[in-house]
Amino acid sequence: MRHQWLQMIIYLLKKSDIYDNNVPIIRSSSSLRRTPLRRSIDSFNNLLEVHKQTIDKIAFEISRLHCECSSIQQLDWGDFERGDEMIQLGLSQYMIVPVTCAKEKKNYTAWLKLRQQRTSLSQINEIRDIDYTKTTLHRNCLHVCHSIEQKYSSPNQDGIPTSIQIDYVYISPQAPKMSLAKYTSITLEKHTKYPEMYEREAAMILLQVIKSIEHYYRNDVIISSVDSDNVFILKTSDPSITLSPRREPNKCPAVALAVLPGLGNNFENSEDGPITNVCYQLAFLLLELLHSPYHDELRDAIDMSMLLSTLPDLTIKSTYTRYLQYVITFLLGSESHRFKTFEELKLILGVILFGPTEISDHTEEEAVVLINKWHNRRCVDMVTHILKEAPLIMLYASGTTSHEIENLKAVDQEIILECEFLSEVTPADIFRISKTLNR
């Protein structure tokens, strides 16, 4: 594995013109004193560029969700073998069962849409017109690689009563572990004992949800509902509900927003209104994650300006509390949010989680220079850390072919989130957000 990583470094070094056949290479037999100083500076700059390219590759290629959807899209429900147990998520409109593709011997999750009332023809046509394969292809979206319309009472599988009426079966390569509502309910003790760790985790969960919403909107899916019942913790991650006696490091939960018929969406056609509504719901979601005693009452709120003036501030529990209070105020403080709000939220949360501190003590000109130096050093530190702690990522980074979704199971979401932040952010953005947050 380390051999392949070294091969990748050599490949990138050659690509970045450190090895120029037209320039004689000065070799040193015993000392670096023979290396010209001017060439050592050039080599350092090129090596720094290699580290940045590695970060970009992780952010834009490794982090992408890859799924060989076409290989199963011609299959029928009878081509899947059901597992022994159902996945209990507490959903009234869906049964979730693990299945195995008999042809490929790969594991999937089947979401069985229960027929609770007669579906109108217009609704059926609307569902048929949705390209789930494209619109859900993101690691923070519940990806549907195949949908099967059921024309009989129930899928012919053992353990499913024949009286159950099924409309559709949605096949997903991701396996949900629990809803975010359940996760929040069992992490109160963790929040109390380890507030710094938990509130950082809450910020990363919200960031993943925002990334999923942004992906849906970019693919013309206008969602109308985001709450803790249609956001799911995935089995690809192993979040620590409470720290073990060995005090193992906390791993950021991987989450996915499910947008299926009757679950978090109605696929509206207009962008006017839904974005603002979703932003309010994101504020409520964050308050719920932070175990606010008011989150139940907030769902019935109508006048957001009045709510914002009467809603008590969060109780300070960690260094993140004040910043997350700003996020809530930002979400509830506008009567007209637009798509750019999601981009701004990603920046704000990225700076809170991964950005440098003590920026507000400097002028903009000084700060930009220091941020550039910080960014360079952080890229080097990240690649060093990844090579030591998660060499699996480097194995994928050294290849050019697509990989399957299972390959990212061991990758910590925090690593991917920070690589994306380092690849997308500019020094000017960091300075602007840091001044706003008074960091």
N, C-alpha and C positions, 0 to 999 in steps of 0.2 A: 504494500500500500504506500509506504514511504518512497519506494522506488518510483512508483507512478507519479507521486507528487513532485519528485525531483525532475522527472521527465517533463512535467508540465512547466516547471520553473524555467528549465532550459529552453523549452519551446517559446515561452513568452519573452525570455531574454533575447532570443534570436529575432523574434518578431519586432522587438523594440529597438533593434539596430545596435545593441551593445556589441554584438559580434559583427563587425563590418570587415568583410574580406579585403577591402581596399586599404584598411588601416593596419599597420604592423602591430602585433600584440607583443608588448614588452613582458617577458617572463622573468620571474624572480626565483632564484633557486633557494634562497635562505631568508630573505628579508623583504618587507614591503617598502623599504627605502628606495628600491629601484623603480617603483611605480610613480610616474609623474603626477604631481598634485592636481594639475588641470584635468587629467583623465579620471582621477578618483572622484572628482566632483561630478563629472558627466556620468560616471558609472552609478553614483549614488542617486542621481536624478532619474536615471533609467530604471534602477531597481525600485525606487519609490513608485514609478509609473506602473511597474509590474504588480505591485501590491494593490494599487488602485484598480487595475484591470481585473484582478482577482475578486475584489469586493464587488465590482460591477457585474462580473459573471455570476456570482452568487445571488446578487439582487435581481438581475433581470433574466437569468436562465435557470439557475438551480432552484430558485424559489417558486418558479412557475409550476402550475399543476399540469402534469402530463398524464394522459389516459388514452389507451388504445380503444376508443369508443367504437370504432367501425367494426371491430372484430366480433362484437356481440349484438349489433343493432338489427341483425336479421333473425335473431333467436326469438323463440316464443317462451312463455312462462314455463311450459313443460320441460324446457331445456335446463332449468335451474333446480338444484337439489336443496331442499330446506334443511336448516340446522335443527338441533334439538330444542333450543329455547328461543323465546321471543325477547327482544330488547325492550325493557319497560321504560318508556319515556313519559307516560301519563298523558298521552294525546288522545282526544276523543274521536278524531277523524282519521287516524292512521293506526295500522298495525305494522310494527317494524320487526322483520325477521332476517337473520343471517342466512345467506344462500351461497351455493357453490355452483359455478358454471360447469356443467357436465362435460362440455367440449374442451374447455381450456384448463379446468381444475383450478380456477382462481376464485377467491372469496369476494363476495359483494354483500351489500345490504339491500333488502327489498322493502320499499315503503308502499304498503297496500292501502290505497285510498278507499275508505268505507263509504258505501252509498247510503247516506242518511236521509236524503230527500231526492226527489226526481230532478235530474240536471237538465236545464233547458238546452235547446238546440244551439242557441247562440253561445252559451257557456262551453258546450262541447267543441264547437268550431274554434273558439278562442283558445282552448287548451291544445287542440290539434295543431294550431298555427305556431305555437311556441317552440323555438329551437333550443331545447334544454341543454343540448350538448355544448352549444356555444355560450349561452347566457350564464351558465353556472360553472364554467371552466376557470375556477380560481380557487386557491387553496383555502380561502376563508368563506367560500360559498359551499353549500351542500351540492356537490356535483352530481347531476343526473346524466348518466351516459346512455341510458336506454329507457324508454317509456313504452308500456304495453297496455293497450286498451282491452278491457275485459268485457266480453259480450255474453258471459254466462254468470251464474250466481256467485261462484267463488273459485279461486284458483284450486286446481286439483292437487292438493297437497295434504298429507297426513297431518293431523293436529289442528287444522283450520275447519271449524264447523261449516257444513254446507249451507246453513241458513244465513251466513254472513254474505252480504252483497258487496262486491268489489267493483269500483269504477275503473281504476287504473292501477298499474303496478309501476313504480319508479325504481330503477336499479341504480345504485350508487356504489362507487368503490370505497367510500369513506364509512367508517363505523362510529356512530355516536355512542358516547358513554353515558351522558346524562344531560338534562337541560340545564341552562344557566340558572334557572330558578332554583333547581335543586342544589346546584353547586353553591349558590349564594347562601342557601339555608343551612348548609353544613360547614361553612367557613367562618361563622361568627367568632368562634373561639380562636381561630387562627388570626383573624383581624384584631382581636383583643390582645393576644400575646405577642404578635409580631406585626404591628401596624405598618412599619416601613416596608417590609417585604410584601404584605398583602396589598397595600394601596398602589405600589408599583405594579403589581400583578393586575390590579383592576384597570390601571391606565393602559396596559398592554392588551387586555381583553377588549377594551373600548376601541383601541386603535385598529385591531383586527376586524371588528364589526364595521367600522367606518370604511376600511379598505374593501370589504365585501359590498357594502352599499354603493360605493363609488363604481365598482365593477358592474353591478346590475344596471345602474343608470347609464353607464357608457354603452351598454348593450340594449338600450331602449326598454328596459324593464323598470317601470315606475312602481316601486313598492309602497304600500300604504300602512304597514304595521311592522314595527321592530320592538320586540319585548323579550323578556327572559324565557318565554315559552317557545320561541322559534329560533333561539340561538343555542347551539349545542357544543358541549365539550367533546372533543373527538378522542377516540382511543389511540390515535397516533401519538398523543402526548401522555405524559404521566405526571400530572400536577400533584404536588404534595398538599393534601388537605390539612394535615398537621405534620410538623417535622418529626422524623423518626428519631429514636434514641441516638442514632449515629450522626444526627444533624447533617444529613445529606443536603446538598444545595437544592434550592427550590427550582423547579422547572416550569417555565411559562406554559400555561395551558394553550393548546391549539383549539381555536373555536371556528365554527362555521354557521353562517346564517342561512336558514332554510327558507326558500321561497317556492312553495308548492301550492296548488289550488287548496284553498281553505286553511292555509298555514302561512300567514305573513304577507300575502299579496293578493291583489285583485287585478294586476296588470292594467293599470289605468293608462289612458292615452295622453293626459295633460300633465305638464310639469308644474303648473301653477297651483300651489297649495300643498301637494304631498311632501315636497322637500322640507318646508317649514314644519309640517306636522311630524315628519320623521326626526327632525332636529330636536323637537320638544321631547319625543319619545327616547332619544338618545340621552337627554338630560335625566329623564326618569330612570332609565336603565342604569346610569352611573350612580344615581342616588340609591338605587336598590343594591347595587354592588357594594356600596359603602355602608350598607345596613342602616340607612336613614329610617327613622321611625315614621316618616311622613310619606314614604313612596306609594303606599296604597291610596292615600287621599289625592295624590298628585294626578293619578290617572283620570279622575273626574273633573279636573280643573278645566276651566273654559277661558278665563281672562288671564293670559300669561303675564301681562305687566303688573296686574294686581298680585298675582301669585309671587312674582319675583320680589315685590316690595314687602310681602308678609312672610316669605319663607325664611326661617332662621338659617344662619350660616352653619356649615359643617363644624362639628367639634374637632379641633385640631388634635390629631393623633400622631402625625409624622410630618416630615418635611414636604411630603407630596400633597397633604390636605389642602394647603392654601392654593396650590396650582390647580388642583381638581375643582376647587370652588370657583376659580376663574373660568374653567371650562363649562361648568354648569351655568354660570352667569352669561357667558358668551352664547350658549345654546338657547337659553330662555329669554335673552334680552333683545331679540329682534322679532319683528312681526312679519318679516319677509326674507327668508333665507333662500339662497340660490345654490347652484351646483358648486360654485367656488368655495362655499362654506366647508364642504368636505375636504378640499385641498388645504384650506387654512387650518382645519382641525388636525389633519395629519401633521402639519408643520408644528403646531402648538404641542401636541402630544410627543412628537419626535424630539423636540428641544427639551421638554420636561424629562423625558426618559434617558436620552442619549447625549444631549448637548452639553457644552462646557458651562461653567459657572463663573461668577464675578465679572460678567461682561459689562454690566451697567456702570462699572467704575471707570471705564475707558471711553475716550472719544471714538467716533465711528471709524476714523482712519486708523487709529491704533488697534481698535478691536478687530477690524478685518484682517490686519496683518497677523495678529495673534491667533485668530480663528483658523486662518490658512495653515499655520504651523500646527495647531491642535489637530486639524483635520488630517494632515499628513501623518502625524504621529499615531493618530487613532487607527488609520488604515493599516499601518505596520503592526500595531498591537493586536488588531483584530485577526489579521492573517496568522500571526504567531500563535494566538490563542486557539484559533480554529485548527491549525496543524497539530497542536498538542492535544486538545480536548475532543475534537470532532473530525478526525482525518477522513471520515466517510464522505464528507462534503467535498474534500479535495479530490477524492477518487472520481466523483461525478464531474467536478470541474475540469478534470483532465481529459474527459471524453467529449465527443461532439454529437453523439447520438442521444435521442430522447430516452428518458428513463421512466419507469412506472411509478405510480403513486406510492407503492410500498417502500420505495427507496428512501423516502423522506421521513420515515417513522422515527428514526433515531435522532433527527436534527432538532435542536432546541429552537423554538420559535423566536426567542429573543435574539439569537444570532442572525436569523434572517431579517427580522425587523430592523436591527441596527445597520445591517449591510444595505438595506433599502434606503434607510435614512441617509447614510453617508454618501450614497450614489446620487440621490435626488436633491439634497439640500445645497444651498449656496451660502457663503459667508454673510452676505447681505441679509438673507432670510433669518439666519441665526441671530444676527445683531438686532434685527427689528423685533423678533419674537421675544428675545431675552430682555430688551428694554421694556417691552410691554409687561412682561412677567416680573420685572425688577429682579432679575437673576444676577 
